[in-house]
């Protein structure tokens, strides 16, 4: 029988912070962005942590402990809204370097047991367990004893490597495993077969299926479809009429627990990007100098990401969100691939000249697409712009027409 696992680290960023600040264990705590100040240390070594009630700005919750979630603070929520719900929650800055380090540790621990892994981000992976054996045999009392033992072995290896807990869903396919890893959080282990779908999966809200977003969920509810079971009982032709051929058919297949996607152990990134949301809206003219520094920093950080991952980009794009939440993107294709900050900054500046800059901005981003790994880079020397010898020359300020 085919067995696919979805492993999801429990409140990952917050859990990593609790390793650093164990005195916060059991308290409501929220992780914001990197611009938030960390705890102040008194002469006697004691630490004073900021509270959400003290925060003023437009940051977003990166993650929250389960205690903070119980109060209504959730990832993706504005920090000010979270402060209204959980004013006494501790507020910490995000430390992505540490999160990436711990991410590498837990993935290496899993790979030592089951090497067929699909990386889905910093805190989750799919694992093909079909050909991985364990010592414990199945019994009549527990027909999945071998799978259960393997799941426990993986969870123990993750805890030993990182000190953190994770939740595992183990089923015949990726769609069901993604659903099940969330059923018994935190520190859960859920094993499910196709026969268990009516009892365990169909009572859940349709929005719990990965791929049914808020808009699709609202449209389903307007049709009187609220649960996965109700979706499974729908006429396929009706779903196609309302959602289109591809998505309509997929909705019913997903509700029936059908998913043929394999675990993909390697995939090339489509693009690499950097963006930032401002603490206050910035005006392209009155805040030109500040925007120029931010813009240059984003390009330099994108360049660092490309070099660290050994990729070169040829399509450079900018993304802006205005104060009315409208999003605009512009892109340019270079004659040759690059990972150079100055080339990226120059190309991104050309994109900006094609963007209306007549109102305040909430967000600014830069993206490199049409990626090529360093090992496969074609010979583009003739097409590549000549590099400036003065690599530290200050780049121009934020530009517009």
VENVENTA-V651182 format. One record per run of one state. SS is the DSSP state (a for helix, b for strand, c for the rest). FROM is the first residue (numbers start at 1). LEN is the number of residues. Records with the same first field share a line. If there is no record, write none. Layout:
# VENVENTA-V651182
SS=FROM-LEN / FROM-LEN
This chain:
# VENVENTA-V651182
c=1-3 / 10-2 / 21-1 / 25-4 / 32-8 / 42-5 / 49-2 / 55-5 / 61-2 / 65-1 / 71-7 / 86-4 / 93-3 / 112-5 / 120-4 / 129-16 / 163-3 / 172-2 / 181-8 / 192-2 / 201-4 / 209-5 / 223-4 / 233-3 / 244-1 / 256-15 / 283-5 / 310-1 / 323-4 / 339-2 / 353-8 / 370-2 / 377-25
b=4-6 / 29-3 / 40-2 / 47-2 / 51-1 / 60-1 / 63-2 / 78-1 / 90-3 / 117-3 / 124-5 / 166-6 / 189-3 / 205-1 / 227-1 / 271-12 / 311-12 / 327-12 / 361-9 / 372-2
a=12-9 / 22-3 / 52-3 / 66-5 / 79-7 / 96-16 / 145-18 / 174-7 / 194-7 / 206-3 / 214-9 / 228-5 / 236-8 / 245-11 / 288-22 / 341-12 / 374-3
